[in-house]
Amino acid sequence: MSPTKDELQEEAILVLAPTGRDAVLTVSVLVEHGFRTVTCPDIGVLCQELDAGAGAVLLAEEALAPPGSRCLVEALRKQPPWSDLPLVVFSSGDPSTAASRLTLAATVPLGNVMLLDRPVRIIALVSALRSALRARRRQYEVRDLLARLGRSVDDRDRFLALLGHELRNPLSVIVIGVELLARTAGRDDGARRRYEAIVRQTRHLAHLVDALLDVSRVTSGRMHLTKEPVDLVALVERCVDAASTAIEAQGLDLEVSAGPEPIVITGDGMRLEQVVSNLLTNATKYTPSGGRIRISVTCTGGRAAIAVEDTGVGIAPELRAHIFEPFTQVESSLDRARGGMGLGLSVVRSLVELHGGTVEATSPGLGLGSRFTVTLPLSAGAPAPGAPRPEAPAAPAAAARRVVVIEDNADLRESLRLLLELSGHHVNFAADGLTGVATVLAEKPDAVLVDIGLPGIDGYQVARALRAALGDRVFLAALTGYGQPEDKRRSRAAGFDAHLTKPVEIDVVERLLAAVPRQGA
């Protein structure tokens, strides 16, 4: 197969000789020996040609006089990490001359430079350029390998995201089915405990996939932040609210220490919620029943601090230095009993460092609890202490709502319908996006739960269509197997009021519906 234009350019020798005649003679010799050449009339053209690619550069030392050398240095600085373009320079070879001293000084910042003394022997020139091209081909091999690795990382991330999504539909059916059984179990406490254990373990399975995906993105440098002003006090309150059910189920006391004034930083709110949630999950997992968790938010010296303390199993001194490394766990028998792969704290450290912060773990020793402290720089324009945050309006009391569920998975759709009706809500449903839009427009419900991966039109298109037709007169919640912060941002941009990640937490759904105003009320 013939080489492509780009491949030919990558093998080209860019030639810049001091006079037109020298350039013609040099190119003639090189072509005779099988090299592909591109003649450059001046250093500016040569620097432009570098953008198109080159195998090596051949030039005379006269071309390195300022400002030519500055142009070349700047062009070489723009090389990607894998690239170290070879330069072959014709030199007078006499260190006593000003030109040679200038050449030596100019080649220092250029990197990969070979000097050939004049008069140049043809055999030496040909040998030097063949060596340069051989080295350049090695660089291209590294480039191609990095590209293949990058594609492999993309494939891995897509696989993990798809795995998480595909697992969540059956997990949702299991969780909701067990919840239905638990609610109809009457006073059988033993059955209820068994049902709750099934729910905990199915949620744990979904969290493991999320953790793998996060670590994959962090280690490949593909974790991107969307920064905006974030009130850490309000953020911690949201995380505590989300974690309270699991903490209570573990039989733990929770203490929250935060003043009424906002503590504002510039960061990615969803990723910071992930940091705090991971720390609370970690504390819950490693604190025995009857223990205590304390979370505090403070600021001093231009930095905010979030500290999570527990009275749990603690950290052995030899593990403290490695606790934030991937797959590092506390004493293995303890950790295996609680589940987990040792990924949560690794993600915490990476996210905190992306925000310009630090995280520290301290513990008096095994059995004596632990403390994790995250510090983050305050925003330059953060409100001064003493400016109280507005009080959040109290959620209205729970009452029956009219709900439309748009979900193509029949088992999940039916399970949700039964559970919502058991809670007193009036439920209608649709199995695809177009039917869902028509149903909502006809029924005018209070709230709509929308799966994202729908046949016909997807959930994002459903949300945009309903917003265009009804404005803010209906509450829209995305119901999806994709739960990364990027997915939540996308659903918010499409017009959703809430993003529920499967397997959906029934308590969260009921709290959301309780806060939704009834149409016509």
N, C-alpha and C positions, 0 to 999 in steps of 0.2 A: 504494500500500500504506500502510495506517495505521501511524503510529509506535507502537513498542512502549512498554510502561510505563517501561522503563529510558531509552529515548530521550526520553520526555516529562520524566522527572526530570532528565536532563542539561540540558534547556533551561529548567528552572524557576528563577525568581528567589526566593531566600529573603528574606523581608521581616521585619525586626525594628524596629518603631517604638517610641518611648518610651511612648506610651499606646495603649490599645485603639482609641480614636477615630481617632488618626492612622494607625494600621495599616489600619483599614477604609477610610479615604479614599484612602490610598496604593494599596491593592490595587485599589480600584474604578477608579482612573485607569489603572493598569497593565493590568487586564483589558480595559478599554475600548480600549486601544491594541494588543491582541493578545498580551500577555505571559501566560505561565503562571506563577502565583505560589503560594508556600507560606508561610502566615503562621506565624511562630514567636513564642510568648508570652514567651520569655526566651532569654538567650544560651546556656543549657545545651541547650535544645531545638534551637536553631540548629546548635550543634556536632554534635549527634546526626544532624541532617538532612544535614550535610555528608558523612557516611559513605555515604549513599544516592546522593549525586551532586547537583550543582547547576550551573546556567549562570552565576550571579552571585549576590552577596549585597548587599542594600540594608539599611542600618541607620543609626541616628542616633548622633551622637558620644557621647551619654550612655551608650550600651551598651558603650563602650570603657573605661569606668572599671574599675579592678581590683575583683574578680577576673575580670570578664568578658573583659577583653583577654587575660589569661593563657590562659583556656580557648580563645579563638579562635586565638591564636598557636600553641598546641600542636596544635590541629586542622589548621592550615595546614601545620605542619612535617611532618605525616604524608603530605602530597601525594606522589604518584609524581613522578619526574623530569620527565615531560612536562607536568605540571599547574602552572598559575599562576593560581589562581582570582581573577577580578576582584571587587573590593569597591568599592561606591559608598557614600560616607558623607555624610549630611546634617551640615553644620557651620554654626556661627554666623558664621564668616567673620571674626571680630574677633580678631586675634592678641593683643590686650591682655587678653582674658578668660582666666581659669584653665581654663575648659572647652575653649577652643580650643587653648591650649598643651598641655593633656592629650591632646587629639585628635591634634595633630601628633606628640607623643612616642609615642603608642600606635600610630600607623599606620606608623612606621618599620620595625618587624619584620614587619609584615603583608605587605609586598611590593607587590602590584599593586593600588593604592588610588587612587580618584578622589574628590576632595572637591567637594561641591556646596554653595555658600553658600545659606543660608536668607535670605529666603523663596525656595523653589525654584520656578523656572518650569517648567511642565509640559513645554514643548518641549525644555528643557535636560535634564530627567530622562529623557524618552523617548529622546533622542539618546544620552545617556550609556549607558543600558542596552542600546540596540541595538549600540553600539560594543563594549560589554563582551561581549555574546553573540557578536558576530562574531569577536572575539579568542578567545573560548572555543571556538568551532567549529574554529578553526585548531588549537587545542591538541588537540581530539578527532581531527583529521586526522593530527596527529603521532602520537598514541596508536595509531590504527589502522594507520598505516604501520609503527610499531615492532612491532606485533603481527604484521603480515604478514611483516616481516623475520625475526621470531623463528620463525615457522612455516617460512619458507624455510630458515633455518639447521637447524631440526629435520629438514626433508626432505633437506637436503644431508647431514647426519650419518647419517640412515638409509640414504641411497643409498650413501655411502662404506662404511658397515658392511656393507651387503648385497653391495656390489661385492667387498669384501675376502673375505667368506665364500664367495661364488660362485666367485671366482678360486682359492681355496685347494684345493678338491677336485681340479680338473684339475692344479693345480700339484703336489699331493701325489702323484698318479699318475705325473707326469713324474719327480719326484725319486726316488720309490721304484723306478720302472722303470729309471732310469739307474743307481741304486745296485745293482740286480740285475745289470745289464750289467757294471758295474765289477767286481763280485765274481766274475763268471765270465769276466773278460777275461784271466785268467791273467797272464802276464808282459808283456803288451803295454802298456808304460808310456805310449806315445803315446795309445792308446785311453783309458786310465785318466785321463790329464790332460784329454782332451776331455770325458769324462763329468763330471769334477769341475767343469769350467767351466760345463757346463749346470746342474748343481746350484746353483752359486753364483749364477748369473743368475736362476734361478727363485726362489730365496730373496730375492734383491734386489727382485724384482717385488712379492712379498708385503710386504716392509718398506716400500716406497714407499706403498702404500695405508694402512698403519698410520700413517706419518708425516703423510699428508694428514689423516687423521681426528684425530690429536692436535692439529695446528695449528688445525683447524676448531674443536675444543672450546676450546682456549686462547683464540683470538681472540674467541670469542663468550661468554667468561666462564663456560663450562659444565664446566670441569674441577673435579671435586670430590675432596677428599682424605678418606681414612679413616685417622685418626691413631691411633697406638699406639706403645709403646716399640720402637725399632729399634736393633739393634746394628750399627753401620756396618762394623765389622771383619768380622763374619760375612756381611753383605750384600755387601761387596766380594769376599770369597772366592767367594760364589755366582756373582757376575757374571764373575769371572775364569775360573771353571770353565766357564761357559757360552760364553765367548768364546775359550777356549784353542784349540779346533779351527781356527777361522778365523785366529787369530794364527799358529799353527804352519804352516797352509797357505800363509800369506803369507811364510814364511821369516823370522819376526821372533823376537827374544829378548824374553821377558817377565820383568820383575822386580817382585815384590810386597813392599812394606815395610809391615808392621803388627805391632804388639806383641801379646802374648798376652792382654792385658786388654781387656774390652769398652769400646767408646765408644758410649754410648747417647744417642739423641736421640728426640724425639717427632715422628713423621712417618708418611707413607704408605709402607710398605715397598716395595710394588710399583712405585709411581711413582719412588721413589728408586733402585730397581734399574734402572728405565728410564733415569734420568739417567746412572748409571755405565756402563750398557751402551752408551748413545749415545756417550759420550766414548771408550770403548774401541773402538767401531766406527769412530769418526772417526779415531782414532790409527792403527788398522789400515789404513784406506783410504788414508791420506796418508803412510804410511811405506814406502819401497821395501824390497824383500827384502834381508835382511842387517842391517836396522836394529834399533832397540831401543825398547821401550815400558816405562815404569816407572809403577806406580801405588802411591800411599802413602796411609795414613790416620793422622792425628795429631789431637791436641787440645791447645789452649792458651788460657788466658784466657776460659774459658767457652764456647768455640766449637770445633767439630770441622772438620777440613779434609780433603778428598779431592783429591789432585792426580794428574793423568794427564799424563805427559811423554812426548814421542816425539822421535826423531831424523829426522823426516820433512821434508816440503816447506816447513814454516814458514808464516808469515803476513806478507804485505807490510804495511808500516807504515800505508799509507792504508786498508787493510781492517780493521785491528784494532778500530776504533771501531764497525764495522758487522757484525762477524762473527756476532753473535747475532741479527741481524735475519732474518726469513723470506726465503728464496731468495737469501741472500748466500752466495757461494762463493769459494774461492780462485781463482787464475788459471784462466780458463775451460777452456783446453785440457787442463790437468791434471785438472780436475774432471770434464769430460766423459769422459775416459778411464776414470775410476773410477766413474762413475755418481753419481746423487744429485741432489736438487733444492735442497739448502741448507736443509733443514727441521729436521734433528736438533738443531743447536745452539740454534735458536729455541725448540724444545720444552724443552731443558735449562734455559735461562734462566727460562722461565715456571714450570716445576715447582719450581726452586730458590727463586724469589721467593715462590711460594705457601707454601713452608716457612719463610719469614722469613729466607732466606739470600741469598748473593751468589755469582756466578760470574765469574771473571776469566780472560781469555786474554792470554798474553804470548808473545813470540817475538823472537829477535834479528834475524829477517828471513828472506827466502826462502831455502830450502835449509838452514836452521839449526835446524829443529825447532820445537816449540811446547810450551807448558805450559798446562793448564786447571786452575784451582783453584776448587773448590766449598767454601764455608764455610757451616756451619749451626749454629744455637744448640744447645748441649747441653741435655738434660733436666735439670730442677731436681734430680731424685732420681737422677741418673746414678750408677752404681757408681764408686767411687773407683778410680784406677789401682792395679794390684797385685792386683785380684780376678780371677784367671784365668778365662777362659771354659771351660766343660766341653768336653773333647775329644769330637769327633764320632766315633761308632763307625765302624769301618772297614767298608766295604761288602763283603758276602760275595762270594766268587769266582763268576764267571758259571757258570751251569749251566742245564740245560733246565728250562723252566717250562711249566705247562699254562695256556694263554691262550685267552680267548674274545674275539673281535672282533665288536662290534655296530656295523655300518656299512651304510647303505642304498645307498651308491654301489658298484655291482658291481665296477667297475674297481679302485677303491681297496681294496675288501675283498679281492679276489683278489691284488693286489700285496702288501698287507700279509701275507697268509697265506704267500705264496711266500717273502718276505724273512725272516719269523720262522721258518719251517721251515728255511730255509737256515742260520739261526743255531742250529738244534738244538732249537727249542721245538715243543711239541705244540699245534696250533691248531685251534679250532673257531670257528664264526662264525654270526651271525644277521643278518638284513636289516631287522628292525624291533624296536621296543622290547619288545613283549610276548613275542615269540619269544626275544629276548635274555635276558629275566628267566628264562623257563622253562629255557633252555639252561644258564644259570649255576647255577640251583638244582639241575639234574640232574647237571651235570658237576663242580661244586665246584672250579673252577679256582683257580690261584694268583693270577692277575691278569685283569682285564677292561679292554679298551679300548673306550670308549663314545663314539660320535658323539652330539652334542647334538641336531641337527635330524633326529630319527628319525620315521618314520610310526608311527601308533598312539599311543604315549606317547613323550614326548621323553626326552633323556638325563638331565635332572634327575630326572624321575619314575622312571627306571630306577635311578638311584643311590639315591634314597630307598627304593625298594622292596627293593633288595638289602641296604641297611644295616639295614632293619627285619627282614629275614629272616636275615641272616648276621652282622650286627654288624661287627666289625673283622676277620673271618676271611678277607676277600678284599680284594685291592688294586684300587682303582678309579682309572682314569685317564680324564679327559675328553679326547676327540679331536675338536677343533672348529675351524671357520674363524673363530670370534670370539676375538680374542686381546687385547682391551683389559683393563687391570687390573680394571675393573668386572666383566667376564666371568669373570675368574679368581676374584674374590671370590664371585661367584654359584655357581660350580662347587664351591668349597670349602664354602659353606654347604649345598649339596645333599648333601655327603658324599663328594666325590671326594678322593682322596689327592694327585692330580697333575693338572695342566692342560697338555695338549700342543696347541700351536697348529699347524694345518696351514699350509704343508707340513711335516709332522713330521720332526724330525731323528732319523735312525735311531740315531746314537750315543747320543742322549738316551734313546730307548726302551730300548736294550740296557742302559744303565746303570741305568735304573729297574727293569727286570726282574731284573737281577743282584742288586739289593738286596732283592727281594721274597722273603720266606721261603716255602719250599715247604710246601704243605699236608701235614700228617702227618710233617714232617721233625723 
